[in-house]
Amino acid sequence: MFLETIEEEHATGRVAEIYERQREQLGFVMEAAKCFTARPDLLPIYTDFSDKIRAGFSLGLREWRLITLIAAKHIPSTYCSQVYSKQLIADLGSKDAVLAVQRDFRAAGLSAKDVEMLSYAEKVAIDASRISESDIERLRSAGFSDRQICDIALCAAFRCFVSRFFDAVGAGTEAAFIDSDEEFRSKMTVGRAL
């Protein structure tokens, strides 16, 4: 971490509560949480916002992870690529399936609906100013509601914000999210080296 943040033993109030929740869920506190404590008032705001986005997300957890993986590739964010690729292994059934999606989701055997979703998410991550109403119409034609389209955009844009912030302040990928498979780990290193 490039910035001074609140260490676990010095955390108080909401910061301590958030740290404790992460320790209970993961066994450790993520750098993604700690980095927001360079300004202690931000961690609760970030956590509440993130929790609300995820709680109201109208697509499944698999879709959240797929969108995040594609956005992370284009940001590029090694941190988020490593975390979400590891989680996607169970969703997609194998590391090979995750690698195929990361390499070219259009040729990875995903459904036409998934490909439309990821094409839109990719466009959000690369240059959202290129999105037109025809992109939205393609999503509607693929079966997405306007709420779901909103959530795809929100998930991809949220990832752009937080991933860039993590890199800007030096948050690093925790060992628990780094795969032991050297090839897999290497392919998911899309930005800063581990």
C-alpha positions in Angstrom: 0.0 0.0 0.0 1.4 3.4 -1.0 -0.7 5.3 1.5 -0.9 5.2 5.3 -4.1 3.3 6.2 -5.7 2.2 9.4 -4.2 -1.1 10.7 -6.6 -3.6 12.1 -5.4 -3.1 15.7 -6.1 0.6 15.5 -9.5 0.4 13.8 -12.5 1.9 15.7 -16.2 2.4 15.1 -17.6 1.5 11.6 -14.1 0.8 10.3 -13.6 -1.8 13.0 -17.0 -3.3 12.3 -16.2 -3.6 8.6 -12.8 -5.1 9.3 -14.4 -7.6 11.7 -17.0 -8.6 9.1 -14.3 -9.2 6.5 -12.2 -11.3 9.0 -15.3 -13.4 9.7 -16.1 -13.9 6.0 -12.5 -14.3 4.6 -10.2 -14.8 7.5 -8.4 -11.5 6.7 -9.1 -7.9 5.8 -8.7 -7.1 2.1 -6.4 -4.3 1.0 -9.5 -3.2 -1.1 -11.1 -2.3 2.2 -8.0 -0.9 4.0 -7.1 1.4 1.1 -10.2 3.5 1.7 -9.1 4.3 5.3 -6.5 6.8 4.1 -9.7 8.8 4.5 -11.5 6.9 7.3 -14.8 8.5 6.5 -14.8 6.8 3.0 -14.7 3.1 4.0 -18.3 3.1 5.4 -19.6 5.0 2.4 -17.8 2.7 0.0 -19.0 -0.4 1.9 -22.6 0.7 2.1 -22.7 1.7 -1.6 -21.1 -1.6 -2.7 -23.4 -3.6 -0.4 -26.5 -1.8 -1.9 -25.3 -2.3 -5.5 -24.8 -6.0 -4.9 -28.0 -6.5 -2.8 -30.2 -5.0 -5.5 -28.3 -6.6 -8.4 -30.9 -8.1 -10.7 -28.6 -10.6 -12.3 -26.8 -13.5 -10.6 -23.5 -13.7 -8.8 -22.1 -15.5 -11.8 -23.0 -12.6 -14.0 -21.5 -10.1 -11.5 -18.2 -12.1 -11.7 -18.2 -12.4 -15.5 -18.8 -8.6 -15.9 -16.1 -7.8 -13.4 -13.6 -10.2 -15.1 -14.1 -8.5 -18.5 -14.0 -5.0 -17.0 -10.8 -5.9 -15.1 -9.1 -7.1 -18.2 -9.7 -3.7 -19.9 -9.0 -1.4 -17.0 -6.5 -3.3 -16.6 -6.7 -4.5 -13.0 -4.6 -7.5 -11.9 -6.1 -7.3 -8.4 -9.7 -7.7 -9.6 -8.8 -10.1 -12.4 -7.1 -12.4 -9.9 -9.9 -12.2 -7.3 -12.8 -12.7 -9.7 -11.1 -15.3 -12.0 -10.5 -17.5 -9.0 -14.2 -17.2 -7.9 -15.4 -17.9 -11.5 -13.7 -21.4 -11.6 -16.6 -22.9 -9.7 -19.2 -20.9 -11.7 -17.8 -22.0 -15.1 -16.6 -25.5 -14.1 -12.8 -25.2 -14.8 -9.8 -22.9 -15.1 -9.8 -23.6 -18.8 -13.3 -22.2 -19.1 -12.3 -19.0 -17.2 -9.2 -18.7 -19.4 -11.4 -19.0 -22.5 -13.7 -16.2 -21.3 -10.8 -14.0 -20.4 -9.1 -14.6 -23.7 -12.2 -14.1 -25.9 -15.7 -14.4 -24.3 -17.3 -14.3 -27.8 -15.6 -17.7 -28.6 -15.8 -19.3 -25.1 -19.0 -21.3 -25.5 -21.1 -18.8 -23.5 -24.8 -18.2 -24.4 -25.7 -15.5 -26.9 -27.2 -13.6 -23.9 -24.0 -13.7 -21.9 -22.0 -12.6 -25.0 -24.3 -9.5 -25.4 -24.0 -8.7 -21.7 -20.2 -8.9 -21.8 -20.0 -7.0 -25.1 -21.8 -4.1 -23.4 -19.7 -4.4 -20.2 -16.6 -4.4 -22.3 -17.7 -1.2 -24.1 -18.4 0.4 -20.7 -14.9 -0.4 -19.5 -13.1 0.6 -22.7 -15.1 3.8 -23.7 -18.6 4.3 -22.5 -18.9 7.3 -24.8 -19.2 4.9 -27.7 -22.4 3.3 -26.4 -25.5 4.2 -28.4 -29.2 3.4 -28.1 -28.6 0.5 -30.6 -26.4 -1.2 -27.9 -29.3 -0.9 -25.5 -31.7 -2.3 -28.1 -29.5 -5.3 -28.7 -29.5 -6.0 -25.0 -33.3 -5.7 -24.9 -33.6 -8.0 -27.9 -31.4 -10.5 -26.0 -33.9 -10.5 -23.2 -32.5 -8.0 -20.7 -34.9 -5.7 -18.9 -33.9 -2.0 -18.5 -33.2 -2.7 -14.8 -30.8 -5.5 -15.8 -29.1 -3.2 -18.4 -28.7 -0.6 -15.7 -27.1 -3.2 -13.4 -24.7 -4.4 -16.2 -23.6 -0.8 -16.7 -23.4 -0.1 -13.0 -21.3 -3.3 -12.3 -18.8 -2.5 -15.1 -18.6 1.2 -14.2 -18.2 0.5 -10.5 -15.4 -1.9 -11.3 -13.6 0.8 -13.4 -13.8 3.2 -10.4 -12.7 0.9 -7.6 -10.0 -1.0 -9.6 -8.4 2.2 -10.7 -8.5 3.5 -7.1 -7.0 0.3 -5.8 -4.0 0.6 -8.3 -3.6 4.3 -7.6 -3.1 3.8 -3.9 -1.1 0.5 -4.2 -3.6 -2.0 -2.9 -2.2 -5.5 -3.7 -3.7 -8.9 -4.3 -3.9 -11.0 -1.2 -2.2 -14.4 -1.3 -5.6 -16.2 -0.9 -6.7 -14.9 -4.3 -3.5 -15.8 -6.2 -3.9 -19.2 -7.9 -1.0 -21.7 -7.5 -1.2 -22.5 -11.2 1.5 -20.4 -12.8 -0.1 -20.3 -16.3 -3.5 -19.3 -14.9 -2.0 -16.7 -12.6 0.1 -15.3 -15.4 -2.9 -14.9 -17.8 -4.9 -13.1 -15.1 -2.1 -10.7 -14.5 -3.5 -8.1 -16.8 -2.1 -4.9 -15.2 0.4 -4.4 -12.4 2.7 -7.4 -11.8 2.0 -9.5 -8.7 
